[in-house]
Amino acid sequence: MQSPPIDAAILGIERPHRDLLTYYLLAAGAVPPLFPVLAVVLYFRYHTMRYTFTDEGISMRWGILFRREIIISYARIQDIHLRANFVERWLGLARVLIQTASGSSGAEMTLEGLKEFEVVRDFLYQRMRGVKDPASPATDAVPQSGADSELAAALREVAHELRETRRLLARQQPPSDHV
């Protein structure tokens, strides 16, 4: 697992890198007649975009007139992709696409304008898989959330009952006469 300072750095990410604004302006410049409109829209998107990483999940929000917010818990994440076109790579940026089992074929959330995209991807993979500490033995890997701990307790109870049943059946069987 990553060290706590790296986790703290990722939990502290709140905004996209300022190079995302450069990318947006270059993208808007690709369509000269629409540049003024696209530049204004993308400028406000950049300045209102916020990320929040917590211990439970991640949220992303943006917009002025039409405010959007997406919240995804780490347990719902199914897959994570990195994507960067030529200009994004030139600026050192990439997008982290987060997919859930929502039924849509595309990503439910796209974190844009990240310079530390590989570290964020690894952090999200660790959180989605519930990795706590690789140094601890596998036998100590007991789920910590409420529903998971209830399931673990129920499974331990079933295993205990099966052992007791086997023990009682072994005591009750008469010795066989077959040699």
mmCIF file of the C-alpha atoms, coordinates in Angstrom:
data_MODEL
# 
_entry.id   MODEL 
# 
loop_
_atom_site.group_PDB 
_atom_site.id 
_atom_site.type_symbol 
_atom_site.label_atom_id 
_atom_site.label_alt_id 
_atom_site.label_comp_id 
_atom_site.label_asym_id 
_atom_site.label_entity_id 
_atom_site.label_seq_id 
_atom_site.pdbx_PDB_ins_code 
_atom_site.Cartn_x 
_atom_site.Cartn_y 
_atom_site.Cartn_z 
_atom_site.occupancy 
_atom_site.B_iso_or_equiv 
_atom_site.pdbx_formal_charge 
_atom_site.auth_seq_id 
_atom_site.auth_comp_id 
_atom_site.auth_asym_id 
_atom_site.auth_atom_id 
_atom_site.pdbx_PDB_model_num 
ATOM 1   C CA . MET A 1 1   ? 0.000   0.000   0.000   1.00 0.00 ? 1   MET A CA 1 
ATOM 2   C CA . GLN A 1 2   ? 1.131   3.547   -0.576  1.00 0.00 ? 2   GLN A CA 1 
ATOM 3   C CA . SER A 1 3   ? 2.601   5.484   2.266   1.00 0.00 ? 3   SER A CA 1 
ATOM 4   C CA . PRO A 1 4   ? 0.322   7.777   4.300   1.00 0.00 ? 4   PRO A CA 1 
ATOM 5   C CA . PRO A 1 5   ? 1.959   10.982  2.916   1.00 0.00 ? 5   PRO A CA 1 
ATOM 6   C CA . ILE A 1 6   ? 0.962   9.952   -0.639  1.00 0.00 ? 6   ILE A CA 1 
ATOM 7   C CA . ASP A 1 7   ? -2.565  9.124   0.535   1.00 0.00 ? 7   ASP A CA 1 
ATOM 8   C CA . ALA A 1 8   ? -2.748  12.504  2.276   1.00 0.00 ? 8   ALA A CA 1 
ATOM 9   C CA . ALA A 1 9   ? -1.552  14.243  -0.888  1.00 0.00 ? 9   ALA A CA 1 
ATOM 10  C CA . ILE A 1 10  ? -4.266  12.566  -2.947  1.00 0.00 ? 10  ILE A CA 1 
ATOM 11  C CA . LEU A 1 11  ? -6.940  13.274  -0.344  1.00 0.00 ? 11  LEU A CA 1 
ATOM 12  C CA . GLY A 1 12  ? -5.802  16.913  -0.605  1.00 0.00 ? 12  GLY A CA 1 
ATOM 13  C CA . ILE A 1 13  ? -6.438  17.212  -4.364  1.00 0.00 ? 13  ILE A CA 1 
ATOM 14  C CA . GLU A 1 14  ? -9.324  19.622  -4.787  1.00 0.00 ? 14  GLU A CA 1 
ATOM 15  C CA . ARG A 1 15  ? -8.848  21.239  -8.199  1.00 0.00 ? 15  ARG A CA 1 
ATOM 16  C CA . PRO A 1 16  ? -7.532  20.289  -11.615 1.00 0.00 ? 16  PRO A CA 1 
ATOM 17  C CA . HIS A 1 17  ? -4.058  21.508  -12.565 1.00 0.00 ? 17  HIS A CA 1 
ATOM 18  C CA . ARG A 1 18  ? -3.908  24.959  -14.181 1.00 0.00 ? 18  ARG A CA 1 
ATOM 19  C CA . ASP A 1 19  ? -2.628  23.373  -17.421 1.00 0.00 ? 19  ASP A CA 1 
ATOM 20  C CA . LEU A 1 20  ? -6.177  22.098  -17.949 1.00 0.00 ? 20  LEU A CA 1 
ATOM 21  C CA . LEU A 1 21  ? -7.232  25.680  -18.708 1.00 0.00 ? 21  LEU A CA 1 
ATOM 22  C CA . THR A 1 22  ? -4.482  25.837  -21.354 1.00 0.00 ? 22  THR A CA 1 
ATOM 23  C CA . TYR A 1 23  ? -5.778  22.580  -22.821 1.00 0.00 ? 23  TYR A CA 1 
ATOM 24  C CA . TYR A 1 24  ? -9.349  23.903  -22.852 1.00 0.00 ? 24  TYR A CA 1 
ATOM 25  C CA . LEU A 1 25  ? -8.279  27.097  -24.660 1.00 0.00 ? 25  LEU A CA 1 
ATOM 26  C CA . LEU A 1 26  ? -6.306  25.099  -27.232 1.00 0.00 ? 26  LEU A CA 1 
ATOM 27  C CA . ALA A 1 27  ? -9.319  22.819  -27.768 1.00 0.00 ? 27  ALA A CA 1 
ATOM 28  C CA . ALA A 1 28  ? -11.625 25.822  -28.188 1.00 0.00 ? 28  ALA A CA 1 
ATOM 29  C CA . GLY A 1 29  ? -9.142  27.317  -30.673 1.00 0.00 ? 29  GLY A CA 1 
ATOM 30  C CA . ALA A 1 30  ? -9.548  24.252  -32.876 1.00 0.00 ? 30  ALA A CA 1 
ATOM 31  C CA . VAL A 1 31  ? -12.952 25.647  -33.914 1.00 0.00 ? 31  VAL A CA 1 
ATOM 32  C CA . PRO A 1 32  ? -12.242 29.347  -34.625 1.00 0.00 ? 32  PRO A CA 1 
ATOM 33  C CA . PRO A 1 33  ? -15.846 30.478  -35.287 1.00 0.00 ? 33  PRO A CA 1 
ATOM 34  C CA . LEU A 1 34  ? -17.004 29.041  -31.955 1.00 0.00 ? 34  LEU A CA 1 
ATOM 35  C CA . PHE A 1 35  ? -13.911 30.056  -29.977 1.00 0.00 ? 35  PHE A CA 1 
ATOM 36  C CA . PRO A 1 36  ? -15.539 32.888  -27.965 1.00 0.00 ? 36  PRO A CA 1 
ATOM 37  C CA . VAL A 1 37  ? -18.462 30.738  -26.827 1.00 0.00 ? 37  VAL A CA 1 
ATOM 38  C CA . LEU A 1 38  ? -16.411 27.595  -26.169 1.00 0.00 ? 38  LEU A CA 1 
ATOM 39  C CA . ALA A 1 39  ? -13.692 29.547  -24.364 1.00 0.00 ? 39  ALA A CA 1 
ATOM 40  C CA . VAL A 1 40  ? -16.207 31.103  -21.949 1.00 0.00 ? 40  VAL A CA 1 
ATOM 41  C CA . VAL A 1 41  ? -17.959 27.782  -21.269 1.00 0.00 ? 41  VAL A CA 1 
ATOM 42  C CA . LEU A 1 42  ? -14.685 25.904  -20.723 1.00 0.00 ? 42  LEU A CA 1 
ATOM 43  C CA . TYR A 1 43  ? -13.246 28.739  -18.623 1.00 0.00 ? 43  TYR A CA 1 
ATOM 44  C CA . PHE A 1 44  ? -16.166 28.532  -16.189 1.00 0.00 ? 44  PHE A CA 1 
ATOM 45  C CA . ARG A 1 45  ? -16.031 24.727  -16.213 1.00 0.00 ? 45  ARG A CA 1 
ATOM 46  C CA . TYR A 1 46  ? -12.363 24.879  -15.199 1.00 0.00 ? 46  TYR A CA 1 
ATOM 47  C CA . HIS A 1 47  ? -12.908 27.476  -12.467 1.00 0.00 ? 47  HIS A CA 1 
ATOM 48  C CA . THR A 1 48  ? -15.880 25.667  -10.907 1.00 0.00 ? 48  THR A CA 1 
ATOM 49  C CA . MET A 1 49  ? -14.489 22.111  -11.104 1.00 0.00 ? 49  MET A CA 1 
ATOM 50  C CA . ARG A 1 50  ? -13.778 20.628  -7.658  1.00 0.00 ? 50  ARG A CA 1 
ATOM 51  C CA . TYR A 1 51  ? -12.746 17.170  -6.502  1.00 0.00 ? 51  TYR A CA 1 
ATOM 52  C CA . THR A 1 52  ? -13.202 15.716  -3.038  1.00 0.00 ? 52  THR A CA 1 
ATOM 53  C CA . PHE A 1 53  ? -11.426 12.512  -2.021  1.00 0.00 ? 53  PHE A CA 1 
ATOM 54  C CA . THR A 1 54  ? -12.623 11.062  1.297   1.00 0.00 ? 54  THR A CA 1 
ATOM 55  C CA . ASP A 1 55  ? -12.143 7.767   3.111   1.00 0.00 ? 55  ASP A CA 1 
ATOM 56  C CA . GLU A 1 56  ? -15.492 6.545   1.707   1.00 0.00 ? 56  GLU A CA 1 
ATOM 57  C CA . GLY A 1 57  ? -15.409 7.785   -1.878  1.00 0.00 ? 57  GLY A CA 1 
ATOM 58  C CA . ILE A 1 58  ? -14.811 10.536  -4.373  1.00 0.00 ? 58  ILE A CA 1 
ATOM 59  C CA . SER A 1 59  ? -16.956 13.393  -5.591  1.00 0.00 ? 59  SER A CA 1 
ATOM 60  C CA . MET A 1 60  ? -16.690 15.813  -8.470  1.00 0.00 ? 60  MET A CA 1 
ATOM 61  C CA . ARG A 1 61  ? -18.725 18.980  -8.980  1.00 0.00 ? 61  ARG A CA 1 
ATOM 62  C CA . TRP A 1 62  ? -18.786 21.804  -11.515 1.00 0.00 ? 62  TRP A CA 1 
ATOM 63  C CA . GLY A 1 63  ? -21.049 24.357  -13.130 1.00 0.00 ? 63  GLY A CA 1 
ATOM 64  C CA . ILE A 1 64  ? -22.552 27.790  -12.565 1.00 0.00 ? 64  ILE A CA 1 
ATOM 65  C CA . LEU A 1 65  ? -26.000 27.809  -14.135 1.00 0.00 ? 65  LEU A CA 1 
ATOM 66  C CA . PHE A 1 66  ? -26.392 24.057  -14.161 1.00 0.00 ? 66  PHE A CA 1 
ATOM 67  C CA . ARG A 1 67  ? -24.546 22.630  -11.168 1.00 0.00 ? 67  ARG A CA 1 
ATOM 68  C CA . ARG A 1 68  ? -23.573 18.961  -11.447 1.00 0.00 ? 68  ARG A CA 1 
ATOM 69  C CA . GLU A 1 69  ? -22.190 16.732  -8.744  1.00 0.00 ? 69  GLU A CA 1 
ATOM 70  C CA . ILE A 1 70  ? -21.188 13.091  -8.986  1.00 0.00 ? 70  ILE A CA 1 
ATOM 71  C CA . ILE A 1 71  ? -20.405 11.039  -5.890  1.00 0.00 ? 71  ILE A CA 1 
ATOM 72  C CA . ILE A 1 72  ? -19.007 7.520   -6.149  1.00 0.00 ? 72  ILE A CA 1 
ATOM 73  C CA . SER A 1 73  ? -18.067 5.292   -3.230  1.00 0.00 ? 73  SER A CA 1 
ATOM 74  C CA . TYR A 1 74  ? -14.901 3.242   -3.665  1.00 0.00 ? 74  TYR A CA 1 
ATOM 75  C CA . ALA A 1 75  ? -16.931 0.034   -3.308  1.00 0.00 ? 75  ALA A CA 1 
ATOM 76  C CA . ARG A 1 76  ? -18.968 0.881   -6.447  1.00 0.00 ? 76  ARG A CA 1 
ATOM 77  C CA . ILE A 1 77  ? -15.919 1.363   -8.695  1.00 0.00 ? 77  ILE A CA 1 
ATOM 78  C CA . GLN A 1 78  ? -15.629 -1.437  -11.244 1.00 0.00 ? 78  GLN A CA 1 
ATOM 79  C CA . ASP A 1 79  ? -12.818 -0.239  -13.493 1.00 0.00 ? 79  ASP A CA 1 
ATOM 80  C CA . ILE A 1 80  ? -10.418 2.673   -13.916 1.00 0.00 ? 80  ILE A CA 1 
ATOM 81  C CA . HIS A 1 81  ? -8.839  3.873   -17.171 1.00 0.00 ? 81  HIS A CA 1 
ATOM 82  C CA . LEU A 1 82  ? -6.298  6.536   -18.029 1.00 0.00 ? 82  LEU A CA 1 
ATOM 83  C CA . ARG A 1 83  ? -6.754  8.498   -21.238 1.00 0.00 ? 83  ARG A CA 1 
ATOM 84  C CA . ALA A 1 84  ? -4.691  11.291  -22.758 1.00 0.00 ? 84  ALA A CA 1 
ATOM 85  C CA . ASN A 1 85  ? -4.554  12.652  -26.277 1.00 0.00 ? 85  ASN A CA 1 
ATOM 86  C CA . PHE A 1 86  ? -1.458  14.183  -27.860 1.00 0.00 ? 86  PHE A CA 1 
ATOM 87  C CA . VAL A 1 87  ? -2.004  17.692  -26.448 1.00 0.00 ? 87  VAL A CA 1 
ATOM 88  C CA . GLU A 1 88  ? -2.764  16.375  -22.952 1.00 0.00 ? 88  GLU A CA 1 
ATOM 89  C CA . ARG A 1 89  ? 0.422   14.284  -23.005 1.00 0.00 ? 89  ARG A CA 1 
ATOM 90  C CA . TRP A 1 90  ? 2.387   17.343  -24.182 1.00 0.00 ? 90  TRP A CA 1 
ATOM 91  C CA . LEU A 1 91  ? 1.003   19.287  -21.181 1.00 0.00 ? 91  LEU A CA 1 
ATOM 92  C CA . GLY A 1 92  ? 1.640   16.334  -18.836 1.00 0.00 ? 92  GLY A CA 1 
ATOM 93  C CA . LEU A 1 93  ? -2.065  15.830  -18.165 1.00 0.00 ? 93  LEU A CA 1 
ATOM 94  C CA . ALA A 1 94  ? -4.370  12.833  -18.332 1.00 0.00 ? 94  ALA A CA 1 
ATOM 95  C CA . ARG A 1 95  ? -7.951  11.961  -17.553 1.00 0.00 ? 95  ARG A CA 1 
ATOM 96  C CA . VAL A 1 96  ? -8.872  9.254   -15.048 1.00 0.00 ? 96  VAL A CA 1 
ATOM 97  C CA . LEU A 1 97  ? -12.070 7.539   -16.207 1.00 0.00 ? 97  LEU A CA 1 
ATOM 98  C CA . ILE A 1 98  ? -13.981 5.784   -13.432 1.00 0.00 ? 98  ILE A CA 1 
ATOM 99  C CA . GLN A 1 99  ? -16.573 3.169   -14.346 1.00 0.00 ? 99  GLN A CA 1 
ATOM 100 C CA . THR A 1 100 ? -19.207 1.646   -12.104 1.00 0.00 ? 100 THR A CA 1 
ATOM 101 C CA . ALA A 1 101 ? -21.778 -1.071  -12.661 1.00 0.00 ? 101 ALA A CA 1 
ATOM 102 C CA . SER A 1 102 ? -24.384 1.567   -13.532 1.00 0.00 ? 102 SER A CA 1 
ATOM 103 C CA . GLY A 1 103 ? -25.269 0.007   -16.862 1.00 0.00 ? 103 GLY A CA 1 
ATOM 104 C CA . SER A 1 104 ? -23.850 2.768   -19.033 1.00 0.00 ? 104 SER A CA 1 
ATOM 105 C CA . SER A 1 105 ? -21.024 1.881   -21.383 1.00 0.00 ? 105 SER A CA 1 
ATOM 106 C CA . GLY A 1 106 ? -19.041 5.041   -20.630 1.00 0.00 ? 106 GLY A CA 1 
ATOM 107 C CA . ALA A 1 107 ? -17.312 6.303   -17.547 1.00 0.00 ? 107 ALA A CA 1 
ATOM 108 C CA . GLU A 1 108 ? -19.556 7.620   -14.794 1.00 0.00 ? 108 GLU A CA 1 
ATOM 109 C CA . MET A 1 109 ? -16.890 10.096  -13.675 1.00 0.00 ? 109 MET A CA 1 
ATOM 110 C CA . THR A 1 110 ? -13.911 11.604  -15.488 1.00 0.00 ? 110 THR A CA 1 
ATOM 111 C CA . LEU A 1 111 ? -11.277 13.338  -13.398 1.00 0.00 ? 111 LEU A CA 1 
ATOM 112 C CA . GLU A 1 112 ? -9.679  15.867  -15.743 1.00 0.00 ? 112 GLU A CA 1 
ATOM 113 C CA . GLY A 1 113 ? -6.514  17.900  -15.523 1.00 0.00 ? 113 GLY A CA 1 
ATOM 114 C CA . LEU A 1 114 ? -4.456  15.700  -13.234 1.00 0.00 ? 114 LEU A CA 1 
ATOM 115 C CA . LYS A 1 115 ? -0.666  15.667  -13.363 1.00 0.00 ? 115 LYS A CA 1 
ATOM 116 C CA . GLU A 1 116 ? -0.446  12.851  -10.783 1.00 0.00 ? 116 GLU A CA 1 
ATOM 117 C CA . PHE A 1 117 ? -2.886  10.627  -12.700 1.00 0.00 ? 117 PHE A CA 1 
ATOM 118 C CA . GLU A 1 118 ? -0.972  7.347   -12.219 1.00 0.00 ? 118 GLU A CA 1 
ATOM 119 C CA . VAL A 1 119 ? -0.755  7.843   -8.452  1.00 0.00 ? 119 VAL A CA 1 
ATOM 120 C CA . VAL A 1 120 ? -4.482  8.686   -8.335  1.00 0.00 ? 120 VAL A CA 1 
ATOM 121 C CA . ARG A 1 121 ? -5.279  5.563   -10.390 1.00 0.00 ? 121 ARG A CA 1 
ATOM 122 C CA . ASP A 1 122 ? -3.247  3.357   -8.036  1.00 0.00 ? 122 ASP A CA 1 
ATOM 123 C CA . PHE A 1 123 ? -4.855  5.008   -5.007  1.00 0.00 ? 123 PHE A CA 1 
ATOM 124 C CA . LEU A 1 124 ? -8.351  4.345   -6.423  1.00 0.00 ? 124 LEU A CA 1 
ATOM 125 C CA . TYR A 1 125 ? -7.477  0.713   -7.257  1.00 0.00 ? 125 TYR A CA 1 
ATOM 126 C CA . GLN A 1 126 ? -6.312  0.165   -3.693  1.00 0.00 ? 126 GLN A CA 1 
ATOM 127 C CA . ARG A 1 127 ? -9.445  1.738   -2.249  1.00 0.00 ? 127 ARG A CA 1 
ATOM 128 C CA . MET A 1 128 ? -11.831 -0.115  -4.580  1.00 0.00 ? 128 MET A CA 1 
ATOM 129 C CA . ARG A 1 129 ? -10.239 -3.446  -3.650  1.00 0.00 ? 129 ARG A CA 1 
ATOM 130 C CA . GLY A 1 130 ? -10.215 -2.659  0.060   1.00 0.00 ? 130 GLY A CA 1 
ATOM 131 C CA . VAL A 1 131 ? -6.462  -3.073  0.488   1.00 0.00 ? 131 VAL A CA 1 
ATOM 132 C CA . LYS A 1 132 ? -5.591  -2.044  4.024   1.00 0.00 ? 132 LYS A CA 1 
ATOM 133 C CA . ASP A 1 133 ? -1.984  -3.100  4.615   1.00 0.00 ? 133 ASP A CA 1 
ATOM 134 C CA . PRO A 1 134 ? -0.116  -5.669  2.500   1.00 0.00 ? 134 PRO A CA 1 
ATOM 135 C CA . ALA A 1 135 ? 2.233   -6.389  5.428   1.00 0.00 ? 135 ALA A CA 1 
ATOM 136 C CA . SER A 1 136 ? -0.608  -7.901  7.447   1.00 0.00 ? 136 SER A CA 1 
ATOM 137 C CA . PRO A 1 137 ? -1.282  -11.624 6.955   1.00 0.00 ? 137 PRO A CA 1 
ATOM 138 C CA . ALA A 1 138 ? -4.236  -12.680 4.798   1.00 0.00 ? 138 ALA A CA 1 
ATOM 139 C CA . THR A 1 139 ? -5.947  -14.293 7.806   1.00 0.00 ? 139 THR A CA 1 
ATOM 140 C CA . ASP A 1 140 ? -6.269  -10.862 9.414   1.00 0.00 ? 140 ASP A CA 1 
ATOM 141 C CA . ALA A 1 141 ? -8.086  -9.442  6.378   1.00 0.00 ? 141 ALA A CA 1 
ATOM 142 C CA . VAL A 1 142 ? -11.508 -9.106  8.013   1.00 0.00 ? 142 VAL A CA 1 
ATOM 143 C CA . PRO A 1 143 ? -13.888 -6.686  6.271   1.00 0.00 ? 143 PRO A CA 1 
ATOM 144 C CA . GLN A 1 144 ? -14.402 -3.468  8.215   1.00 0.00 ? 144 GLN A CA 1 
ATOM 145 C CA . SER A 1 145 ? -17.619 -1.971  6.834   1.00 0.00 ? 145 SER A CA 1 
ATOM 146 C CA . GLY A 1 146 ? -20.964 -2.697  8.506   1.00 0.00 ? 146 GLY A CA 1 
ATOM 147 C CA . ALA A 1 147 ? -22.510 -5.008  5.885   1.00 0.00 ? 147 ALA A CA 1 
ATOM 148 C CA . ASP A 1 148 ? -19.203 -6.795  5.240   1.00 0.00 ? 148 ASP A CA 1 
ATOM 149 C CA . SER A 1 149 ? -18.534 -7.368  8.938   1.00 0.00 ? 149 SER A CA 1 
ATOM 150 C CA . GLU A 1 150 ? -22.058 -8.783  9.374   1.00 0.00 ? 150 GLU A CA 1 
ATOM 151 C CA . LEU A 1 151 ? -21.459 -11.148 6.457   1.00 0.00 ? 151 LEU A CA 1 
ATOM 152 C CA . ALA A 1 152 ? -18.090 -12.195 7.901   1.00 0.00 ? 152 ALA A CA 1 
ATOM 153 C CA . ALA A 1 153 ? -19.686 -12.852 11.292  1.00 0.00 ? 153 ALA A CA 1 
ATOM 154 C CA . ALA A 1 154 ? -22.452 -14.937 9.668   1.00 0.00 ? 154 ALA A CA 1 
ATOM 155 C CA . LEU A 1 155 ? -19.896 -16.970 7.704   1.00 0.00 ? 155 LEU A CA 1 
ATOM 156 C CA . ARG A 1 156 ? -17.848 -17.612 10.854  1.00 0.00 ? 156 ARG A CA 1 
ATOM 157 C CA . GLU A 1 157 ? -21.014 -18.778 12.611  1.00 0.00 ? 157 GLU A CA 1 
ATOM 158 C CA . VAL A 1 158 ? -21.879 -21.141 9.737   1.00 0.00 ? 158 VAL A CA 1 
ATOM 159 C CA . ALA A 1 159 ? -18.327 -22.552 9.746   1.00 0.00 ? 159 ALA A CA 1 
ATOM 160 C CA . HIS A 1 160 ? -18.545 -23.108 13.508  1.00 0.00 ? 160 HIS A CA 1 
ATOM 161 C CA . GLU A 1 161 ? -21.892 -24.923 13.140  1.00 0.00 ? 161 GLU A CA 1 
ATOM 162 C CA . LEU A 1 162 ? -20.480 -27.167 10.398  1.00 0.00 ? 162 LEU A CA 1 
ATOM 163 C CA . ARG A 1 163 ? -17.500 -28.127 12.584  1.00 0.00 ? 163 ARG A CA 1 
ATOM 164 C CA . GLU A 1 164 ? -19.792 -28.932 15.492  1.00 0.00 ? 164 GLU A CA 1 
ATOM 165 C CA . THR A 1 165 ? -22.065 -31.013 13.247  1.00 0.00 ? 165 THR A CA 1 
ATOM 166 C CA . ARG A 1 166 ? -19.077 -32.977 11.907  1.00 0.00 ? 166 ARG A CA 1 
ATOM 167 C CA . ARG A 1 167 ? -17.804 -33.564 15.422  1.00 0.00 ? 167 ARG A CA 1 
ATOM 168 C CA . LEU A 1 168 ? -21.192 -34.838 16.626  1.00 0.00 ? 168 LEU A CA 1 
ATOM 169 C CA . LEU A 1 169 ? -21.659 -37.083 13.583  1.00 0.00 ? 169 LEU A CA 1 
ATOM 170 C CA . ALA A 1 170 ? -18.203 -38.570 14.055  1.00 0.00 ? 170 ALA A CA 1 
ATOM 171 C CA . ARG A 1 171 ? -19.095 -39.429 17.686  1.00 0.00 ? 171 ARG A CA 1 
ATOM 172 C CA . GLN A 1 172 ? -22.441 -41.039 16.812  1.00 0.00 ? 172 GLN A CA 1 
ATOM 173 C CA . GLN A 1 173 ? -21.290 -43.375 14.031  1.00 0.00 ? 173 GLN A CA 1 
ATOM 174 C CA . PRO A 1 174 ? -20.811 -46.943 15.262  1.00 0.00 ? 174 PRO A CA 1 
ATOM 175 C CA . PRO A 1 175 ? -17.589 -48.662 14.276  1.00 0.00 ? 175 PRO A CA 1 
ATOM 176 C CA . SER A 1 176 ? -18.047 -50.563 11.012  1.00 0.00 ? 176 SER A CA 1 
ATOM 177 C CA . ASP A 1 177 ? -17.695 -54.338 10.841  1.00 0.00 ? 177 ASP A CA 1 
ATOM 178 C CA . HIS A 1 178 ? -16.043 -54.165 7.444   1.00 0.00 ? 178 HIS A CA 1 
ATOM 179 C CA . VAL A 1 179 ? -12.361 -54.792 7.298   1.00 0.00 ? 179 VAL A CA 1 
# 
